[in-house]
Amino acid sequence: MPNVKSAKKRVKVISAKTARNKAIKSALRTAVKKAYVSIEAGNDDKNEIVKLAFKKIDQAAAKGILHKNTAARNKSSLTKRLNASA
């Protein structure tokens, strides 16, 4: 346990940031998973679902949760899968 006041504050701040990052990452994974499932099923609204997944990926990259190259790779993978199913 921290003894110094600033260290105590850092523990609180870090736990809040960790919770936010975890929520964003979870929503991102859910959106990407839904996009892959939609593509495999051949749903009519798969383009909209992929678009939403792209938005979540971009938001995570903007907030520093994903590296920009990782975000680009994920989007590229989704696009390849979407184009192959069409």
C-alpha contacts under 8 A as a table, 3 or more apart, distances in Angstrom:
res1	aa1	res2	aa2	distance
2	P	5	K	7.83
2	P	7	A	5.62
2	P	8	K	5.59
3	N	7	A	6.99
3	N	8	K	7.00
4	V	7	A	5.23
4	V	8	K	6.33
5	K	8	K	5.13
5	K	9	K	6.37
6	S	9	K	5.07
6	S	10	R	6.23
7	A	10	R	4.99
7	A	11	V	6.37
8	K	11	V	5.21
8	K	12	K	6.58
9	K	12	K	5.14
9	K	13	V	6.13
10	R	13	V	5.04
10	R	14	I	5.85
11	V	14	I	5.26
11	V	15	S	6.13
12	K	15	S	5.26
12	K	16	A	6.31
13	V	16	A	5.18
13	V	17	K	6.23
14	I	17	K	5.07
14	I	18	T	5.96
15	S	18	T	5.00
15	S	19	A	6.20
16	A	19	A	5.22
16	A	20	R	6.34
17	K	20	R	5.07
17	K	21	N	6.05
18	T	21	N	5.11
18	T	22	K	6.02
19	A	22	K	5.11
19	A	23	A	6.25
20	R	23	A	5.19
20	R	24	I	6.27
21	N	24	I	5.16
21	N	25	K	6.03
21	N	65	I	6.72
22	K	25	K	5.13
22	K	26	S	6.01
23	A	26	S	5.12
23	A	27	A	6.21
24	I	27	A	5.19
24	I	28	L	6.12
24	I	60	A	6.90
25	K	28	L	4.96
25	K	29	R	6.19
25	K	60	A	7.23
25	K	65	I	7.32
26	S	29	R	5.19
26	S	30	T	6.19
27	A	30	T	5.09
27	A	31	A	6.15
27	A	56	K	7.60
28	L	31	A	5.20
28	L	32	V	6.21
28	L	53	A	7.04
28	L	56	K	5.44
28	L	57	I	6.37
28	L	60	A	7.46
29	R	32	V	5.18
29	R	33	K	6.00
30	T	33	K	5.12
30	T	34	K	6.11
31	A	34	K	5.13
31	A	35	A	6.19
31	A	49	I	7.69
31	A	52	L	7.07
31	A	53	A	5.03
31	A	56	K	7.20
32	V	35	A	5.01
32	V	36	Y	6.32
32	V	50	V	7.56
32	V	53	A	5.30
33	K	36	Y	5.21
33	K	37	V	6.19
34	K	37	V	5.10
34	K	38	S	5.96
34	K	49	I	7.27
35	A	38	S	5.07
35	A	39	I	6.14
35	A	46	K	6.79
35	A	49	I	5.50
35	A	50	V	5.16
35	A	53	A	6.61
35	A	78	L	7.84
36	Y	39	I	5.14
36	Y	40	E	6.18
36	Y	78	L	7.31
36	Y	81	R	7.94
37	V	40	E	5.15
37	V	41	A	6.08
38	S	41	A	5.12
38	S	42	G	6.01
38	S	43	N	5.55
38	S	45	D	7.91
38	S	46	K	5.46
38	S	49	I	7.46
39	I	42	G	5.06
39	I	43	N	6.60
39	I	46	K	5.83
39	I	81	R	7.33
39	I	82	L	6.14
39	I	85	S	6.84
40	E	85	S	7.55
42	G	46	K	7.04
42	G	85	S	7.38
43	N	46	K	5.40
44	D	47	N	7.75
45	D	48	E	5.45
45	D	49	I	6.48
46	K	49	I	5.06
46	K	50	V	6.08
47	N	50	V	5.17
47	N	51	K	6.10
48	E	51	K	4.96
48	E	52	L	6.27
49	I	52	L	5.10
49	I	53	A	6.30
50	V	53	A	4.92
50	V	54	F	6.17
50	V	78	L	7.39
51	K	54	F	5.04
51	K	55	K	6.32
52	L	55	K	5.03
52	L	56	K	6.36
53	A	56	K	5.10
53	A	57	I	6.17
54	F	57	I	5.04
54	F	58	D	6.12
54	F	75	K	6.36
55	K	58	D	5.14
55	K	59	Q	6.13
56	K	59	Q	5.07
56	K	60	A	6.16
57	I	60	A	5.21
57	I	61	A	6.23
57	I	66	L	7.82
57	I	71	A	5.88
57	I	74	N	7.83
57	I	75	K	7.55
58	D	61	A	5.07
58	D	62	A	6.08
58	D	71	A	6.81
59	Q	62	A	5.04
59	Q	63	K	6.25
60	A	63	K	5.21
60	A	64	G	6.27
60	A	65	I	5.12
60	A	66	L	5.60
61	A	64	G	5.09
61	A	65	I	5.73
61	A	66	L	4.56
61	A	67	H	5.80
61	A	68	K	5.58
61	A	71	A	6.27
62	A	65	I	7.61
62	A	66	L	7.91
63	K	66	L	7.72
64	G	67	H	6.46
66	L	70	T	6.32
66	L	71	A	6.26
67	H	70	T	5.19
67	H	71	A	6.28
68	K	71	A	5.03
68	K	72	A	6.17
69	N	72	A	4.97
69	N	73	R	6.07
70	T	73	R	5.03
70	T	74	N	6.15
71	A	74	N	5.16
71	A	75	K	6.19
72	A	75	K	5.15
72	A	76	S	6.03
73	R	76	S	5.04
73	R	77	S	6.13
74	N	77	S	5.14
74	N	78	L	6.26
75	K	78	L	5.12
75	K	79	T	6.11
76	S	79	T	5.05
76	S	80	K	6.13
77	S	80	K	5.19
77	S	81	R	6.27
78	L	81	R	5.20
78	L	82	L	6.10
79	T	82	L	4.99
79	T	83	N	6.06
80	K	83	N	5.24
80	K	84	A	6.07
81	R	84	A	5.15
81	R	85	S	6.32
82	L	85	S	5.31
82	L	86	A	6.53
83	N	86	A	5.28
